[in-house]
Amino acid sequence: MRDPRHPRHFTDEFKRQIVDLYNAGKPKREIMDEYDLGKSTVERWIKSINATGSPRAACNRTPEQNRILELERENRRLRMEVDVLKPSGADIRSKVRAIAANEGRYPISAQCRLLGVARSTYYSMRSRADRPAAPDPAAPAVVAAHAASKGRYGSRKIKASLERSGVTVSRRRVCRIMRENGLVSAYGRKRFKVHPGAVNEADVPNVVARGFGGRAPRTHICSDLTYVRVGASWNYVCLLVDLYNREIVGHSAGPRKDARLVKSAFATLSFPISDIEVFHTDRGSEFDNAEIDLMLEAFGIERSLSAKGCPYDNAVDESTNRILKAELVHRETFGTTRELRAKLSDYVNWYNNFRIHSTLGYMSPVEFREAGLSLPESSK
């Protein structure tokens, strides 16, 4: 007896031979018994071939029947797209699950084409039971590097930090681990546009002239001020940045934007102020006053001013202020000036001794200085 799970397939030539036997006068029952064929099958072949000469159903349909079949196929296709695409998601495993969920309703091959999944991929993944992926062995190191940076590092710096520890991992892998663990880096925000006041018209040249690299340690210092919200009012932070290695060599914070704030930053220098040869700033009023002029003159420090309305002339300090905002100011709250100063001091220590910089070959400013390296003259 034939196994119904393995239906037979007949060629067109065989079907025509069966019909020829019937047309020659052989009884239908004998044909059915001899060739083990069903009555409906034999009758369908006889009707089709005697009518059109073809045993294929498509050749024996009326135009109206063909139109109805086409509409039914289109309807099934649209239903399949709705049923399959809705839960499919974007990743391959979700697509495989969607195909499997509709396996009894729509052809596997059609669903695979619809979702862009190779049939071999579907059957391979379908044969394996869904199981949670094994934890990435690099995950603990990535999480620890992110924690060590106090949540400030992104994928680039985490990758560089791990390489310094002898752990090689791709940036794409770091991004995935960060995403899976809900880790994000500190990032910059749109800056508040300051409305300029009176411009310093002093006839002082731009000695630095955007030559931010190739400087000796502690000889060329740049500075700028930035705004910080403290309680219900504004405070200001002044940073002194060494062009040699981007180290913050001096810092201060206070409620007033004046010469006293700038001099307070100089008071935190860990080296003699006389080591400084050039002091570069923008043309802000806090740098344009007799107190600053007297201090610089007393120690033989040359002034250097950016061109009017050109922040690129002081790009190093502008960049440092942006990093300060992203990694400290926007991540903390400050109730008092004293609290701001304490947190600023802690951040500067971390920035100089531990924060790696891409400009310095992913070394910290102190490491770079102690290694006796130097930046090329074209460095920004």
ABEGO torsion letter per residue (X at the ends): XBBAABBBBBBAAAAAAAAAAAAAGBBAAAAAAAAGBBAAAAAAAAAAAAAAGBABAAAABBAAAAAAAAAAAAAAAAAAAAAAAAAAEABAAAAAAAAAAAAAABBAAAAAAAAGBBAAAAAAAAABBBBBBBBBAAAAAAAAAAAAAGGABBAAAAAAAAAAAGBBBBAAAAAAAAAAAGBBBBBBBBBBBBBBBBBBABBBBBAAGGBABGBBBGABBBBBBBBBBBEABBBBBBBBBBAAAGBBABBBBBABBBAAAAAAAAAABABBAAABABBBBBABAAABBAAAAAAAAAAGBBBBBBBBGBAAAAAAAAAAAAAAAAAAAAABBBABAAAAAAAAAAAAAAAAAABBBAAAGGBBAAAAAAAGBBBBAABX
